[in-house]
Amino acid sequence: MNPANISTLSPEMASALGGLAYGLYFLSTGGLEQPRGMLVSWVSQVSGDPPLLQVAVRHNRGLLPEILAQGEFALNLLPSGDLALAAALGRSPEQRWDGIEFLEGPLGLPVLAQGPGAIGCRVLDSSTPGDHELLLVRPSGVLWRGGAVLGTGEFEHAYLGLS
């Protein structure tokens, strides 16, 4: 693990936190004509009945106000091993969509045309206990193609929320 900006954490704590397993997802919103999105990794199911997820979005991300205003987004599951797609989705907003195809998915939201699938999410609540906004969401539709999902264990380093 070689995380950037870990000065506030001991090497042991950074390694332990980096060892927590997460997926890597692409959160998309907007419409097919003008999709917007960002990579997120801190996602967890927090209830089975009803099914609820929690998604963390750093407070300074430009997309956060739009997500909160729209009240819904699609959580795209990326295919395991496709580090090139993850890198493309992490490019600057001006270049992010080069070669990326979308189709209409759950809740009429733009979803990636490739990958295991996407979950349409409706925001029920949000809170800011630290430097990330925690979004409590209800899965409200799914497009499922199947396949293994990309995880943070496939990367050289883990996101520790410090950048």
C-alpha positions in Angstrom: 0.0 0.0 0.0 1.3 3.4 -0.9 -1.5 5.9 0.1 -0.9 9.6 -0.4 -1.1 12.0 2.4 -1.1 9.7 5.4 0.8 12.1 7.7 -2.0 12.1 10.2 -2.0 8.3 10.6 0.6 6.0 11.9 2.0 3.6 9.3 0.3 0.8 11.2 -3.1 2.5 11.2 -2.8 3.4 7.5 -2.0 -0.3 6.7 -4.9 -1.6 8.8 -7.4 0.8 7.3 -6.0 0.1 3.8 -6.7 -3.6 4.5 -10.5 -3.1 4.8 -12.1 -4.5 1.7 -14.4 -2.3 -0.4 -15.6 -2.3 -4.0 -14.9 0.5 -6.4 -18.1 2.0 -7.9 -19.1 4.7 -10.3 -21.9 6.9 -8.9 -23.8 8.5 -11.9 -26.6 11.1 -12.0 -28.0 13.6 -14.4 -29.4 12.4 -17.7 -28.2 10.5 -20.8 -27.5 13.7 -22.7 -25.4 15.1 -19.9 -24.3 12.4 -17.4 -22.3 13.3 -14.4 -20.4 11.0 -12.1 -17.6 10.1 -9.8 -15.8 7.1 -8.4 -16.6 6.0 -4.9 -15.3 3.2 -2.8 -16.9 3.5 0.7 -20.2 1.8 0.1 -21.9 -0.7 2.5 -25.2 -2.4 3.0 -26.4 -1.3 6.4 -29.9 -3.0 6.6 -31.4 -6.1 5.1 -35.1 -5.3 5.8 -35.6 -2.9 4.4 -32.5 -3.0 2.2 -30.5 0.1 2.8 -27.0 1.2 1.7 -24.7 3.9 3.0 -22.5 5.7 0.5 -19.7 8.2 1.6 -18.9 11.2 -0.6 -16.2 13.6 0.4 -17.7 16.9 1.4 -15.7 18.9 -1.2 -16.8 16.9 -4.3 -18.5 19.2 -6.8 -21.1 16.5 -7.5 -22.4 16.3 -3.9 -24.9 19.3 -4.1 -26.4 17.8 -7.3 -26.8 14.4 -5.7 -28.5 15.9 -2.7 -30.8 18.1 -4.9 -31.7 15.3 -7.3 -32.2 12.9 -4.4 -31.2 9.8 -6.5 -28.2 8.3 -8.3 -27.1 5.1 -9.9 -24.4 3.0 -8.3 -22.6 1.3 -11.1 -20.7 -1.9 -10.2 -17.4 -2.1 -12.2 -16.1 -5.3 -13.7 -13.4 -7.1 -11.8 -10.0 -6.7 -13.4 -11.0 -3.7 -15.6 -8.5 -1.2 -14.2 -8.5 0.6 -17.5 -12.2 1.5 -17.1 -11.6 2.6 -13.5 -8.8 4.8 -14.6 -10.9 6.3 -17.4 -13.7 7.1 -15.0 -11.2 8.7 -12.7 -10.0 11.2 -15.4 -10.8 14.9 -15.2 -14.4 15.7 -16.0 -13.4 17.2 -19.4 -12.0 13.8 -20.5 -14.0 11.4 -18.4 -16.6 10.5 -21.0 -14.2 9.8 -23.9 -15.1 6.2 -25.0 -17.6 5.7 -22.2 -21.1 4.6 -23.2 -24.2 5.0 -21.2 -27.8 3.7 -21.4 -30.9 4.5 -19.4 -31.0 2.4 -16.2 -33.0 2.3 -13.0 -35.0 5.4 -12.2 -34.2 6.7 -15.7 -30.6 7.5 -14.6 -27.6 7.1 -16.9 -25.7 3.8 -16.2 -22.6 2.4 -17.8 -23.3 0.3 -20.8 -20.7 -2.2 -19.6 -20.1 -4.0 -16.2 -22.0 -6.3 -13.9 -24.8 -3.9 -13.3 -26.1 -0.8 -11.5 -28.4 -0.1 -8.6 -30.8 2.9 -8.6 -30.6 4.6 -5.2 -32.9 7.1 -3.6 -31.4 9.3 -0.9 -33.3 9.0 2.4 -31.0 10.9 4.7 -27.6 12.4 4.9 -25.2 13.3 7.7 -21.7 14.8 8.0 -19.9 13.1 10.9 -16.5 13.9 9.5 -15.0 15.0 6.1 -17.4 12.8 4.1 -21.2 13.2 3.7 -22.8 9.9 4.5 -25.8 9.2 2.3 -28.4 6.7 3.5 -30.0 5.3 0.4 -32.7 2.8 -0.5 -32.1 0.6 -3.6 -35.0 1.4 -5.8 -34.3 -0.6 -9.0 -31.5 -2.7 -10.5 -30.0 -3.5 -13.9 -28.1 -6.8 -13.3 -25.9 -8.5 -16.0 -23.8 -10.6 -13.6 -20.1 -11.0 -13.1 -17.4 -10.3 -10.5 -17.2 -6.8 -9.1 -14.0 -4.7 -9.0 -12.6 -4.4 -5.4 -10.0 -2.2 -3.8 -7.8 -5.3 -3.3 -7.0 -5.1 -7.1 -5.3 -1.8 -6.7 -1.7 -0.8 -5.6 -3.1 1.5 -2.8 -6.3 2.1 -0.8 -8.3 5.3 -0.6 -8.1 6.5 3.0 -10.2 9.6 2.6 -7.3 12.0 3.1 -7.1 13.6 -0.3 
